[in-house]
Amino acid sequence: MPPLRGRGSVSGVGIGLRDPHFEQLMAAEHGVPWVELLADNFLARGGLVPQQLERIADRYALTLHCVGMNLGGSEPLDLGYLGGIRAIAERTAPAWVSDHLCFTRCHGHHYHDLLPLPYSEESVQHIASRIRQVQDFLGRRLVVENVSAYLCADAPLSEAEFVAAVCDEADCELLLDVNNLYVNQVNLGLDAATAIAQVPLHRVREVHLAGYEDKGDYLIDAHNNRVSEPVWALFRRVARALPSAPVCIEWDNDIPPLDVLLDEAQRASRILDEAVRAVA
């Protein structure tokens, strides 16, 4: 297939495109400047999927977000999967491709979850090596996301130190998920504000905002609610440091009407505008 037109770089506040909102976003602009695609949903080569991909790429600037690279895994990288991601990227010219600092597969079993790694130098070297392999395969620098966790092994590095070390060792870029930092603060006793101050902000290419599910004693990164007030407060810190960073509103479960996501995006835009005025 010939490459699609593509729409270049992204800026401002976009949303994660999910199927219930597809036709609405195709029918009108809604003020959405760009969309993030869950690339794994577009790997099919036949049927409706390639047609949807063509319509999206023709209308919106976009990024590709992946959940299947298994960057922290011990099994060989899945070159078939990576080939599919590369093919989508070559057709759509996304601003970047991202995945997570975690493992998703072990002993041939795919867990359909983002499983955390110990924050150790051994883990840094292991995942950085695999990120470099992926970057060589894709022919582009990868953007990696910090993940939420529900347990934490004893390790010499903090989460922020681990993220910074991986980005430096792999020479990759960072997708800073603010909600994940807060989930880890509640679940693991980490300090999200300190983490924001310690991660390599010069490597941040995108910021994620999402909602969690409160289980009382712990939080689940379920992406099924509005962004919480504590996460908005943390985002204001990020916005002051990175007022021009592209931001994405994620919502994956209990998906509401599109207007709810647009309302969240507008709130994020107002915070970014405030940050810009503060430094002007």
Secondary structure, DSSP 4 states (H G I P E B T S, - for coil): -PPP-------SEEEE--GGGHHHHHH--TT--EEEEEGGGG---STHHHHHHHHHHHHSEEEEE-S---TT-SSPP-HHHHHHHHHHHHHH--S-EEEESSEEEETTEEEEEEE----SHHHHHHHHHHHHHHHHHHTS-EEEE----S-----SS-HHHHHHHHHHHHT-EEEEEHHHHHHHHHHH---HHHHHHHS-GGGEEEEEE---EE-SSSEE----SPPPHHHHHHHHHHHHH-TT--EEE---SS---HHHHHHHHHHHHHHHHHHHHHH-
